[in-house]
């Protein structure tokens, strides 16, 4: 019945989505599709001129970024290919694990797309003056939402496509699939991107339109309850107890926690089914799931257009009214802020008024952006749950080899999460000063002091979080004190290096004309920052493996003494420290020189 329904309605949904343009031309009216395409042509011309300008002015940088991307895709394909072939060839459970990995992969891609699109589209619709200018033009209001949805989809999806291309190729090699595997899988992924973009727009319009202050309290209570349930379930010893010798029972025990990712009503599940069917050359199943995804993607655009026409204009007015009310409250209480906790801390630490003002500005900016602290809380919350339950993964964590492997993998995961956050939030900080940077240039303190203040603030905010994650994971694995201190020292140095590198590149490659931090990160500078951070982490973790490498490949093959192990650990810390000085210190030196000469004020 479900297949018949999809087959009968697929064509009609496509017609309703794309047929409006022809109907609008026949009636002489400017339809949503016409207005959206008009905005797309304007932004496309602007993008083309910007790319041509970047190519003329920075060919070396553009070539370097392209080469880094190609290198990443080659390395990622090699790693994924070997890993998936190993998993797929496991006796009995290999194909089952391969399929479940696909479901998990596309489920998390779907969730990440919804979050990233909501952030980009929300800033574009409700935080920029361009929206007011567009609403004054003789175009349908829904077309503004439609274009911002398309824009957010393009900005957030290219990174996903870049990440998923080598992964999809690795799965294709594991399935021994031909070129048709990629031909039929790409449309499914594109439809998933479209559905996620539209879902994020629906949530954005509904939440902003009907938001009430008590919603936040209810959301906090629900979140605490859910976290408590997850922690209780993961702490339950019965849920992680494996049966010796029973492979099928153990596989079911492990995979039952991921059943939600394979729910048949999720679009991500349909994409996974398409990829699996394409790998097994099941043509009928591939066509069926591609039609389902095409139908829902088409219906999603229709529903977005309808919701935008009904809700966007009153929602936009409501957001302006809230912003004005908040501004009035801030003006009323502006005289009372000087007696807050910031002044109390500043008096103890000897801060001057300029430092307090800069800290207050950055602090209020961060607090007023729920997308920023919300993403940080989500990432670090998930990592904290993960690190606190390392001993329940089913491995023999008391074995020295497994303990070392899990410790270094945990260090890598924490560093990768930190690199994502520093690229997303630290890199655009200097660019977000924007056209108002000349005010700081006229202030009675230098831009060098502004840069140093931003660096100290980021380090004070991020270092305790990463140290907490590593400390909790070390406690979960029952590491000796010297090993725990070793990993804490490593994560502190790597956190400093990632923050300094991101902030320095943000000064050297700024974009003062853009007010959307997500768009700043999506540019060439943000991509270069992410790539350099990745290679810095790879080199740092490789150097950190030195003590374990010496222990496992020693000439005598005997257990080393504690003095020898201490010497190896100090050597590894010294190598990572030297790498941090080179990778982060050199860009920071040039960034200070740029701010000292006020060279960037000439670009405003």
N, C-alpha and C positions, 0 to 999 in steps of 0.2 A: 504494500500500500504506500509506504513512504517513497519507494522508488518511482511508482507511478505518479505520485504527487509532484515530485521533483521534475520528472521528465515533462509533464504537462505544463508546468509553470516556469520553467527555465527561460523559454523564449519570450514569454510575456513580461517577465521581470526585466530582461535585457531591453525590451522595447520600451518599457516605462522609464528605464534609466536613461537611455540614449535617444529615444524617439521624440522627446520634448523639443529638441532643437528644430527638427523639421516642422513640428506642429506650431512652434513659436514663429518660425519664419513665415508660415502660411497665414497666420493671424496678424502678422505685423508687429508683434510684441517682442520685447527683449526678454528671453527666458533665462532661467538660472544657468543653464548650460552655456548659453551665449555669453552671459556676463562672466561666468567662471573662466571660459576659454579666453575671453578678452584680457582678464587679469593675468592669466597664465602666459599669454603672448608678451605682455609688458614686462613681467618679471623674467621671462626667458631672454628677452633682448638685454635687459640689465645684467643678467648672469653671463651672457655671452661676452658683453663688453668687459665685465669684471675679469673673466677668465683670460681674455686677450691682454688686458692690462697686467695681470699677474704673470702671464707668460713672457711679456716683454720686460717686466721689471725684475722677475725672480725666476729665471729659467733653471738656475742651479738648484734652488730650493725645491721647485716643482719636480725636477728630475730625481732629486734625492728621495722625495716622498714616494714617488711612483716606484722607484727601485726598492724602497723599504716595504711597500705593500706587496710587491711581487715576491720578495724574499719571505715575507710572512706567509703568503699563500703556499709557497713551496714547502716551507718547514711545517706548517700546520697540516698540509696534505700528507706529508711523510709520516708525521706522528699519528694522525687519526687513522691513516691507512693501516699501519702496523698494529695499532691498538684494536681496531675493529676486526681485522682478520684474526687476531689472537682470540678475541671474545667470541667471534662467530664460529670458530672451530672447536670451541670447548665441547666436550662430550655431553650429550643430553640437553644441557641448558644453554648452549651457545646461541641458537636461533632465537630462543625466548628472550635472553638478555639483550640481543641486538635490537629486537623489536621494541622492547621496553625503553631502551636508551633513545630510540627515535621518538617515542611518545614523550619522554621527559624533555628532550631537546626542543621539540616544537612547542610544547606547553610553556616552557620558560621563555622561549622567543616570543610567544603570544603575549604573555604577561609583561615582558620588558617593552614590547611595542606599545601596549596600552599606556604604560606609565610614561614613556618618553614622548609619545604623541600628545598625551594630556598636558605635559609640561610645555612643549613647544607651541601647541595650538592655543593653550590658555594664555601664554604670554603674548602671542601674536594678536589675539582677539581682544583681550581686556587690559593689557598693559602698554599698548602702543597708541600714539596719536594717529597713526595711519588708519585705524578703524573708523575714527570719527570723520576723517576726510572721505573715506570710501562711502560711508553712510550718507554723506551730503550729495553724492552723485546720483544720477537717475538710473540706478541699477537695483535689482532686487536685493533686499537685505540677506536673503538666504545665500546668494552667490558669494558674499563675503565669507560666510562660514564655510561654504564648499571649497573656496580657494584656500583658506587657511588650513583646512583639513588636508587638502592635497599637498600644500607646502610642508606641513608637519610630517606627512607620510614620506615625502621625498627626503627630507632632512634626516629622519630617523631610520629609514629603511636601507639607505645605501651602506651604512655601517653593518647592518644585519646581513645584507647580501654579501658583503666582503668577508664577514666572519663565517657565514654558512656555506660559501662556495667550496672551500677545501674540505669542509666536513661532509658535504653532500657527495663530493668526488670520492672521499674515503669510503663512504657507505657503498657507492657504486662499485668500487673495486672489491669490497668485501662480498657483494652479491654477484660479482662477475657479470655485471650488466653492460649492455652496449650503449651506443649514443642515444637510443630512444629513451633510456632511463632519465637522462637529463632534460630531454625535450618535453616530456610529460610531467616532470617534477617541478620545473620552474614556474609554469602557470599556477600550480597549486600554491606555491610559496607566495606568488604575487597576490593571489586572492586572499590569502591569510593576512598579508600586510594591509590590504584594503579593508578587510573586516575589522582588524585591530584599530586602525586609524579612525574608522567611523564609530566604533564602540567608545573610544576615548572621547570623541566629540559629544556623544550622547551623555556620557557621565558628566562631562564638564558643564554642559548646558543645564542639566537637571540639578546638579549640586549647587551651582551658583544661583540658579533661579529660586530654588526652594530651601536654601540653607537657613537653618536657625541655629542660634548659639548653643542650644542644648544638644545638638547633634554631635558636637565635638566630645562632650562628656560621655555620651552613649558609646561613641566610637572607641574612646579610651577604655571604657569598661569592657566592651566586647573584645578589644585587642588583648587586654590583660587576661581575660578568661581563655581566649584561644591559645595564648602563649602558655598559660598554666596547663591547659589540656595537653599541648604538645610536649611540654617538659615532663609531665606526669607519664605520658605514654612512652616517651623515650627513656625515662628512668626506670620503667617497669622491667624488671629482669626477665619476666616471662616472655615479653615481646621480642627479646633479642637472643633467647636461648635456642641454639641450633641442635639438631638431632644428628648424632654421629653416624656417618655412613648413608644417610637418607638424603640423596641429592635433591630429589623432587620436593620433599618437604622443606628443606632448607631454602630452596629457590622461592617457593611460595611464601615462606616466612619473611624473606627479604623484600620480595616484590609487592607484598600486600600493602605496604605503606605508600606505594606509588600508583595505586589504582585510580585515584582521582585524575591523574594526568592522562589516563586512557579512557576517560568517560566518553561514550559515543555521541554526546551532544556538543562536545567542544570542537570548534573549527580546527584546532591544532591536531586533534585526533584524526580528522579527515585527511589532513596533509600527511600525517605519518602513515595512514592506510594507503594513500596514493603512492608514497615512496616505496613502501613494502611491496605493493602490488606491481609497481613498475620493475622492481628488482627481481620479481618472480615471473615477469612477462604475462601477467594476468590482465589482458587488454580490457575486458569488460568491466572489471572492477576499477581500473584506472579511469576509464571514461565516466563511470558512475560518480565517483568521488570528485572528479574535476567539475562535473556538471553541478554537483551539490555546492561546491565552493563558489563557482561562478554565479549560481542562483542567489546565494546568500550575500555575496559581495555586491551584486546588482541591487538586491533589496536593501542592503545597508546604505547605499548612496541615496536611494529613494527616501528612506526613513530619515536620513540626515537632512535632506532638503526640506522635508515636511516639518521636522522639529525646529530647524533653523528659522523657517518662516513663521512658526508659531511662538517660539520662545526667545529667539536671539535678541530682538530689539528691547523688550522689557527686561531681559537679563542684563543687557549692556547698561541700560539706565539704572538698574538696581546696583550694579557694581560701581558706577560713578557716584551714586548717592552714598554708598558705604564708604567709598574712598574719601569723599568730602567730609562725611561725619567723623571719620577717623582723623583726618587732618585737623579738624576743629578741636577734637579732644586733645590731640598732641600739642596744638598751640596753647590750649588752656592750661595744660600741665607742663609746659616747657620750662616754666620758672622753678618747678619743684624737682627737676631731674638732677640738679647739681648736688642734692643732698642724698643721693642714692648710694647703693653699695659700691658703684664704680669709684666714687670719690673716697669712700672708706678704704678701698684697696689701694687707690692711688696715693693716699696719704702715707700708708705704710711702706709702699715701694718707692716713694719719691718721684712719682710721675708728674710732669708739668701739665699745664692746661692743654697744650697742643696734642700731647699723647692721649690724654683722656678724651678729647673731642674726636680724634680719629678712631679710637676704640669704640666709643659710643656710636659713631656713624656706622662702622662695619657691623657692630653687634645688632643694632636696630634693623639694618638692611637684611641681615641673615634671619632674624626672628620673624620679620614681616613676609618672608618668602616660604610658605609651607612646602613648596616643591623642593626646596633645598634641604631644610632640616628633616623633612619627611623621608627623602631618599637616603640621607645619611643614617637616620635611625633605622630604616628598613635593612640596609646592608649590614650595619654593625650588629643589629639585633639577630639577624640570621647567622652571622659569623659567630656570635656569642653562643647561640644554641648549638651550632656545629662543634665548636671547640670544647664546650662543656660536656659533650657526649661522645668524645673520641673513643673512650674505652668501650662503648657499646657498638662499635662497628663490626664486631665479630672477629677481629684480628687478635693475635696474641701480642698485645702491646707490651708485655713484659719481656718479650724477646728483644735483644739489643738491635738486631737488624730491622725488625718491623718498627720498633720505637724510633730509630733514626730515620727511616723512610717517611713515617707519618709526620715526624717533627719537621723535616725539611719541606714536605708537601704543604703542611700547615703554614710554615713561614712564607712559602710562595703564594698561597691563597691570600694571606693577609696583605702581602705586598701588592698583588694584582688588584685587590679591592681598593687599597689606598691609592694606587696609580689611577684607577678609574675616577675616584673622588677628587684627587688633586687636579686631574685634567678637566673634570667637569666644573669644579668650583674655584680652584686656585688660579688656574691659567687665565680665565676671563676677568679677574678682579681688577687689574690695572686698566683693561679696555673699558670696563663698565663705568669708569670715571667719566669717559666720553667727552662731550663738548664742554663739560664743566671742569676739565683738568686745568684750565688756565687760572681758575680760582685758587687751586692749590699752589700753582706756580707763583701767585702774588702773595700767598700767605707768608707769615714771618718764620717759616721753616722750610727746608729744602725738600725736594721730591725724594732725595736719598733717604730722608727720615721717614717719609711715607712708605717707601719700599721696605725699609727695615721693620717698621711697625707691622706691616701686613705679614711679613715673614714670621715675626715673633708670635703674632696672634694665631696664625695657622698652625705653627708648631705646638703652641700651648693647647690648642683645641684637639689636634689629631694624635699627638704622641701618647698621651695617657690611654687613649682608646686602643691603639695598636699594642701597647705594652700590656694592657689588661687582657687582650685576646691571647697573646703569647703566654702570659702567666697562667691563665686558666687552662690552656691546652697543655702546658707543662705539668700542671697539677693533675690533670686528667690522665696523663701518661705516666705519672709517677717518676718523672725525670729527676736525677740527682740535682742538687742545688747548683753545682758548677755548670751543668748543661742548661738549666733554666736561665741562669744569668748570662750564659753565652748567647742563647737565642734572644733574650731581652736586649742585650747590647746590639745584636745584629738588626733587630727590627727598629730600634731607635735610630741607628745610622741610616738605614734604608728609608725610614720615614722622613728624616731630615733631607736626604738627597732628593726624594721625590717632590717634596714641597718646594725646595730651592730651585730645582730644575723647572717645575711648572711655572712658578712665579717669574723666573728669569726669562723664560721663553715668552711669557705673556707680555713682558716689557719690551723684548726685542722684536716681537711680531704682533703688535697691537692692532685692534680694529675699533677705532673710536667712533665710527659711523654707525655701528650696530648696537642696539640696546637689549637685544635678546641674547642672553648668555649661551643658550643652546646653539644658536646660529654661529656665535663666535667660536665655540668649540668645534662645530662641524666644518670650519674652514681649514685652510692649509696649516695654520699654526697649531691648532688643536690636534690635528692628525699627526703632525710631526712630534708634538709633545707626547702623545700616547705611544707612538712607535719608539721614541727614545727612552721613555720610561720602561717599556717592555724589555728592551735590550739591556738597560741598566739593571733591572731585576734579574734577568737571566745571568748576567755576569756576576752580580753580587751573590746570588744563591750558589752558583758554581764555585766561587771562591770559598763560600761558607762550608762547603762539603769537604774541605781539605782535612779536618781532623778525622772524620769517618773514613775518608779515603786512605789516610795513612794507617789507620787502625786495621782496615780490612786487607790492605795490600802490603803490609810491612814485610821486610825481608825475613825476619825471624819467625813470623807467623805466631808470635807469642802475645799474650795480653800485655799492652803497654802499661807502664807505671803512671801514676797520677801526675808526676812531674812532666813526663813526656806529653800526656794528654793536655795538660795546662799550656805547655809550650805550643802545641799545635793549635789550640783554640786562640791563644793570643796572636799567633801568626795569621790565622784566618781573619780575626777582628782587624788586625793591622792592614791586611790586603783590602778588605771591604772599606775601611776608613780612607785608604789612599784612593780607591776607586771613587768614593763619594766626593772627595776633594776635587778630583779631576773633572768628573761628570757634572757636578753641581757648582763647584767653585768658579770654574772658568766662565760659564754663562752668567753667573751672578756678578762677576767682576765687570763684564761688558754691560750688563744691565745697569749697574751703578754708574758707569761712565755715561751712559745714555741719559739717565735721569739727572746726573750732575750738570751736564751741559744744557739741560732743558731742550734737547734736540727734538723731542716728540711734540712740543707745543707748536712747532711750525707746520705740523700735519693736520691741525684742527681746521 
